[in-house]
Amino acid sequence: MGPEKAKKRKRASNGIDTSKPTAVFQPSRGRSHTLSIALPGMHDDDSAQSHELKTTLAGQIARALAVFCVDEVIIFDDGQAQQSTKNQNRWSQSQSDSHQSGDQAYAGYSDPDQFLIHLLSYLETPPNLRVPLFPMHPNLRTAGTLPSLDMPHHLKAPEWCQYREGVTVEGSTSTAATANGYSATEGHSKKKKKRKPTSTAEPQSLPQTLVEAGLERQVLVDAAIPPYTRVTLKFPNSTTMDTEGEVLAAEAVAPDAPREEAGYYWGYAVRRASSISAVFTECTFDGGYDVTFGTSERGRPLAELLSRKTPEQRIPKYKHLLLVFGGVAGLEVAVKADKELIGMSVLEPEGLFDHWVNLCPGQGSRTIRTEEAVWIGLMGLRDYITTNSEESDIERDGS
């Protein structure tokens, strides 16, 4: 006990508070470039045979997404899901019997893509919003044992940020909310002054909705939003919370606003694709993905690709980067199961990508599992990702 106390006193004398993390994300400026990854769901193979293992692997993937600031994750069907349903164990069958219908059925074996989407979406959501947004479900049975992602938008009550996630409150929408003297666009610290009417027309009312955002007071936004809807909020004051008024004023903004306006990493969006070709054709970004990587043990070593010196050989700067991982059987099975690609006579995955790379040449194991490949790939590309976006030159110039 003595040496440990002395060490604590020494650290305190140096002015370092080791009880709090120092690696806190600090935004610098608005960011329009994005990082996306795509991978198949977790099927009933050697790496994820039980519910507990499937949940653990989903947690490992989610941690990688958070650590490396991934903006979008796409879960695509590689044609292997049907094989998984043949191998359901007794536990999964009992769960199916207990939850016979609809969205309450356990999806770990019957729909592994949806299972992974459910877990990733749950973990990305701020903890204080999970209860109203995620009802009890067999898929989430052991999700509480997973490590926290602790991303910038997972704010605690005392922490202040100009942006915050919230959930709309049931029965809080009003089409005449301005009658009580509060307006989200004008603020809530002062009552609206009564004015002498100049005409007989009825005063225009604004639809307003209350939002629970994990603060001491609820938030009012000038919009009619259905209950139990997740909302990204932007407050007028970027440094401190307003101390007056019964409710707080905020604006409901697009989920990308914290990233595009202020440069915050604000979690990842989850998208489902029915095939590997749909990963590209259903891209939500204008112009699609401009730099794409496919991963395979048969690809070119990533280090060799990144070491190119001449401008003609270097990987170009990106605005929307996509990194695609395959399952245990590789991306080849996803291409063979894609009817659109077969109709276009595309038989090999290499032609789908700008770069076909081997993340770990000379690997000692026969296979690299998907959750391992995600960490290896994002780490291998980290330097390129952080220094080769279209905005990186502007950031270095400081303009």
C-alpha positions in Angstrom: 0.0 0.0 0.0 2.8 2.4 0.8 4.6 2.3 -2.5 1.3 2.6 -4.4 0.3 5.7 -2.4 3.7 7.3 -3.0 3.4 6.7 -6.7 -0.1 8.3 -6.7 1.3 11.3 -4.8 4.2 11.6 -7.2 1.9 11.7 -10.2 -0.3 14.3 -8.5 2.7 16.5 -7.9 3.5 16.3 -11.6 0.1 17.8 -12.4 -1.1 14.7 -14.3 -4.5 13.4 -13.4 -4.3 9.7 -14.3 -7.9 9.1 -13.2 -9.1 10.6 -16.4 -8.2 9.7 -20.0 -5.9 12.0 -21.9 -6.6 10.8 -25.4 -9.7 12.9 -25.8 -10.8 13.6 -29.4 -10.3 17.2 -30.3 -11.8 18.5 -33.5 -9.9 21.0 -35.6 -12.1 22.0 -38.5 -15.1 20.8 -40.5 -14.5 17.5 -42.3 -16.3 16.3 -45.5 -14.2 13.3 -46.3 -15.3 9.9 -44.9 -14.0 6.4 -44.2 -16.3 3.4 -44.8 -15.7 -0.3 -44.4 -17.8 -3.2 -45.6 -17.9 -6.8 -44.4 -20.3 -9.8 -44.3 -22.3 -10.9 -41.3 -21.0 -13.5 -38.9 -22.0 -16.9 -40.0 -22.0 -20.2 -38.2 -18.3 -21.0 -38.8 -15.5 -22.0 -36.5 -15.1 -18.4 -35.3 -18.7 -17.7 -34.2 -20.6 -20.8 -33.2 -22.4 -19.6 -30.1 -24.3 -16.5 -29.2 -21.7 -15.4 -26.7 -19.0 -15.6 -29.4 -21.0 -13.8 -32.0 -21.7 -11.0 -29.5 -18.0 -10.8 -28.5 -16.9 -10.6 -32.1 -19.4 -7.8 -32.8 -18.0 -5.9 -29.9 -14.4 -6.3 -31.3 -15.5 -4.9 -34.6 -17.4 -2.0 -33.0 -14.3 -1.1 -31.0 -12.2 -1.0 -34.2 -14.8 1.3 -35.8 -14.6 3.7 -32.9 -10.9 3.7 -32.4 -10.1 4.4 -36.1 -13.0 6.9 -36.6 -14.9 4.9 -39.2 -17.9 6.9 -40.5 -19.9 4.1 -42.2 -20.0 0.3 -41.9 -21.9 -1.7 -44.6 -22.9 -5.3 -43.8 -23.4 -7.2 -47.1 -24.8 -10.6 -47.9 -22.0 -12.8 -49.3 -24.3 -15.7 -50.0 -23.2 -17.8 -47.0 -26.1 -17.0 -44.7 -28.3 -19.9 -45.9 -25.7 -22.4 -44.9 -25.7 -21.0 -41.3 -29.4 -21.8 -40.8 -28.6 -25.5 -41.1 -26.3 -25.5 -38.1 -28.5 -23.9 -35.5 -27.8 -25.3 -32.0 -30.3 -26.2 -29.3 -30.1 -22.8 -27.7 -30.9 -20.9 -30.8 -33.8 -23.2 -31.5 -35.2 -22.7 -28.0 -35.0 -19.0 -28.5 -36.9 -19.2 -31.8 -39.6 -21.2 -30.1 -39.9 -18.6 -27.3 -40.1 -15.6 -29.8 -42.1 -17.0 -32.6 -42.8 -13.9 -34.7 -41.6 -10.7 -36.2 -38.7 -8.6 -35.0 -38.5 -10.5 -31.7 -37.0 -13.6 -33.2 -33.3 -14.3 -32.5 -31.3 -13.6 -35.7 -27.9 -14.9 -34.8 -28.3 -18.0 -37.0 -31.3 -17.2 -39.2 -30.1 -13.8 -40.3 -26.5 -13.2 -39.2 -26.3 -9.9 -41.2 -29.2 -8.4 -39.2 -27.7 -9.7 -36.0 -24.5 -7.9 -36.6 -26.3 -4.7 -37.7 -28.4 -4.9 -34.5 -25.4 -5.2 -32.2 -23.3 -2.5 -34.0 -26.3 0.0 -34.0 -26.8 -0.7 -30.3 -23.2 -0.1 -29.4 -22.9 3.1 -31.5 -25.9 4.6 -29.7 -25.1 6.7 -26.6 -25.8 4.6 -23.5 -28.4 7.0 -22.1 -30.5 6.6 -25.3 -30.4 2.8 -25.5 -33.4 2.0 -23.3 -36.0 4.0 -25.3 -34.5 3.1 -28.7 -33.7 -0.6 -28.2 -36.5 -2.7 -26.6 -35.4 -5.9 -25.0 -34.5 -8.4 -27.6 -32.8 -11.9 -27.7 -30.0 -10.5 -30.0 -29.0 -8.1 -27.2 -29.1 -10.7 -24.4 -25.4 -10.3 -23.5 -24.7 -7.0 -25.1 -24.3 -5.4 -21.7 -21.1 -7.4 -21.2 -19.3 -5.7 -24.1 -16.8 -2.9 -23.6 -17.9 0.7 -24.0 -17.0 2.5 -27.2 -16.8 5.9 -25.4 -17.0 7.9 -28.6 -17.2 11.8 -28.6 -21.0 11.7 -28.9 -21.3 9.4 -25.8 -21.5 12.4 -23.6 -22.1 12.3 -19.8 -24.5 14.7 -18.1 -21.9 17.1 -16.8 -20.0 17.2 -20.2 -20.9 20.0 -22.6 -20.7 20.0 -26.4 -22.5 22.2 -28.9 -23.8 19.0 -30.5 -25.6 16.2 -28.7 -27.7 13.1 -29.4 -31.2 12.8 -28.0 -34.5 10.9 -28.3 -37.9 12.5 -28.8 -40.4 12.2 -25.9 -43.7 10.6 -26.4 -46.7 13.0 -26.3 -44.4 16.1 -26.4 -45.2 17.3 -29.9 -47.2 20.5 -30.1 -48.4 22.7 -33.0 -48.9 25.7 -30.7 -45.9 25.5 -28.4 -45.0 29.2 -28.9 -48.1 30.0 -26.8 -46.2 29.2 -23.6 -43.5 31.8 -24.5 -40.7 29.5 -25.6 -39.2 29.2 -29.1 -36.4 26.8 -29.9 -35.0 29.1 -32.6 -35.2 32.2 -30.4 -34.1 30.6 -27.2 -35.7 29.8 -23.9 -34.0 32.2 -21.5 -36.6 34.9 -21.9 -40.3 35.1 -22.3 -41.6 36.4 -25.6 -43.0 39.9 -25.3 -46.6 40.4 -25.9 -47.3 42.6 -28.9 -50.4 44.4 -29.8 -52.1 42.5 -32.7 -52.0 44.4 -36.0 -54.5 42.2 -37.8 -57.3 39.8 -37.0 -55.4 36.9 -38.4 -54.5 34.1 -36.1 -50.8 34.1 -35.0 -48.7 31.5 -36.7 -47.8 28.6 -34.5 -44.7 26.4 -34.8 -44.6 22.7 -34.4 -42.3 21.8 -31.5 -41.0 18.6 -29.9 -39.4 17.9 -26.6 -36.2 15.8 -26.7 -34.5 13.9 -23.9 -30.7 14.3 -24.2 -29.3 13.2 -20.9 -29.2 16.7 -19.5 -30.8 18.1 -16.3 -33.4 19.8 -18.5 -35.2 18.6 -21.6 -34.6 20.2 -25.0 -37.1 21.8 -27.2 -36.7 21.9 -31.0 -38.8 23.7 -33.6 -40.0 20.6 -35.5 -42.7 17.9 -35.3 -40.8 14.7 -34.8 -42.4 11.3 -34.0 -41.7 9.9 -30.5 -38.8 7.6 -29.9 -36.8 9.1 -32.7 -33.1 9.7 -32.4 -32.2 13.3 -33.1 -28.9 15.1 -33.5 -29.1 18.5 -31.7 -27.1 21.7 -32.1 -27.2 24.2 -29.3 -26.7 28.0 -29.9 -23.9 28.2 -27.4 -20.8 26.2 -28.2 -19.0 26.6 -24.8 -21.5 26.6 -22.0 -25.1 25.5 -21.3 -27.8 28.2 -20.8 -28.6 28.4 -17.1 -32.0 30.1 -17.4 -35.4 28.7 -18.5 -37.4 25.6 -18.0 -36.1 23.9 -21.1 -33.1 24.2 -23.4 -33.1 25.6 -27.0 -31.6 23.5 -29.8 -31.9 22.9 -33.5 -32.4 19.4 -35.0 -29.7 19.0 -37.6 -28.5 16.2 -39.9 -26.5 13.4 -38.3 -23.4 14.5 -40.4 -23.5 18.1 -39.1 -21.1 17.6 -36.2 -18.5 16.1 -38.6 -19.1 18.5 -41.5 -19.4 21.7 -39.5 -17.1 21.2 -36.6 -14.9 18.2 -37.4 -16.2 15.9 -34.6 -16.0 12.1 -35.1 -19.7 11.4 -34.4 -19.9 7.6 -34.6 -20.7 5.4 -37.6 -23.8 4.9 -39.7 -24.8 1.3 -40.4 -26.1 0.2 -43.8 -27.2 -3.2 -45.1 -26.5 -4.3 -48.6 -28.2 -7.3 -50.3 -25.0 -8.2 -52.2 -21.4 -7.0 -52.7 -22.4 -5.0 -55.8 -25.0 -3.2 -53.7 -22.2 -1.9 -51.5 -21.2 0.3 -54.4 -24.5 1.0 -56.2 -26.4 2.0 -53.0 -23.7 4.3 -51.8 -25.2 7.4 -50.1 -22.4 9.8 -50.9 -22.5 12.0 -53.9 -20.2 10.6 -56.6 -19.8 7.3 -54.7 -16.5 6.0 -53.3 -13.6 7.5 -55.1 -10.8 5.2 -53.6 -11.6 1.5 -52.9 -9.6 -1.3 -51.4 -10.5 -5.0 -51.5 -8.6 -7.4 -49.1 -7.4 -10.9 -49.9 -4.4 -13.1 -49.2 -3.9 -13.2 -53.0 -3.6 -9.4 -53.2 -0.6 -7.2 -53.5 1.2 -6.5 -50.2 -0.2 -3.3 -48.7 3.2 -2.1 -47.6 4.4 -2.3 -51.2 1.5 -0.3 -52.4 2.0 2.4 -49.8 5.7 2.7 -50.5 5.3 4.0 -54.0 7.3 7.2 -54.5 6.4 8.6 -57.9 3.2 10.7 -58.2 2.0 8.5 -61.0 2.2 5.4 -58.8 0.9 6.8 -55.5 -2.6 6.2 -54.3 -4.6 9.4 -55.1 -6.2 11.5 -52.4 -9.7 10.5 -51.4 -12.9 12.1 -50.4 -14.9 8.9 -49.7 -12.7 5.9 -49.0 -14.0 2.3 -48.9 -12.3 -0.7 -47.4 -14.0 -4.1 -48.0 -13.3 -7.3 -46.1 -14.4 -10.8 -46.9 -15.5 -13.7 -44.6 -13.6 -16.9 -43.9 -14.1 -18.0 -47.5 -13.0 -14.6 -48.9 -14.6 -12.1 -51.3 -14.6 -14.7 -54.1 -17.7 -16.4 -52.7 -19.5 -13.0 -52.5 -18.9 -12.3 -56.2 -20.1 -15.8 -57.2 -23.3 -15.3 -55.2 -24.0 -11.9 -56.7 -26.5 -12.2 -59.7 -25.8 -8.7 -60.9 -22.1 -9.3 -61.2 -22.6 -12.7 -62.8 -24.9 -11.0 -65.4 -22.1 -8.6 -66.1 -19.6 -11.5 -66.5 -17.6 -10.3 -63.4 -16.3 -13.5 -61.9 -13.3 -12.3 -59.9 -13.5 -9.7 -57.0 -10.2 -8.0 -58.0 -11.8 -6.0 -60.8 -14.3 -4.4 -58.4 -11.6 -2.3 -56.6 -9.0 0.3 -57.3 -6.6 -1.7 -55.1 -6.5 -5.4 -54.3 -4.3 -5.8 -51.2 -2.9 -8.4 -48.9 -3.0 -7.0 -45.4 -0.7 -9.5 -43.7 1.8 -11.2 -46.1 3.4 -14.3 -44.7 0.7 -14.9 -42.1 1.3 -17.8 -39.7 -2.3 -18.9 -39.5 -4.2 -20.4 -42.4 -6.9 -17.8 -42.0 -7.3 -14.3 -40.7 -10.7 -13.9 -39.1 -12.8 -10.9 -40.2 -12.7 -9.1 -36.9 -8.9 -9.5 -36.9 -8.6 -8.2 -40.5 -10.6 -5.1 -39.6 -8.0 -4.1 -37.0 -5.1 -5.0 -39.2 -6.5 -3.2 -42.3 -7.4 0.0 -40.5 -4.1 0.1 -38.7 -2.2 -0.6 -42.0 -4.0 2.2 -43.8 -4.0 4.7 -40.8 -1.2 6.9 -42.1 -2.7 7.1 -45.6 -6.2 7.8 -44.2 -5.1 10.6 -41.9 -2.8 12.4 -44.4 -4.2 11.8 -47.9 -7.8 13.1 -47.8 -8.6 15.9 -50.3 -8.7 18.3 -47.3 -5.3 17.3 -45.9 -3.4 19.9 -47.9 -5.7 22.7 -46.7 -5.2 21.5 -43.1 -1.4 21.6 -43.4 -1.5 25.0 -44.9 -3.7 26.2 -42.0 -6.0 28.1 -44.3 
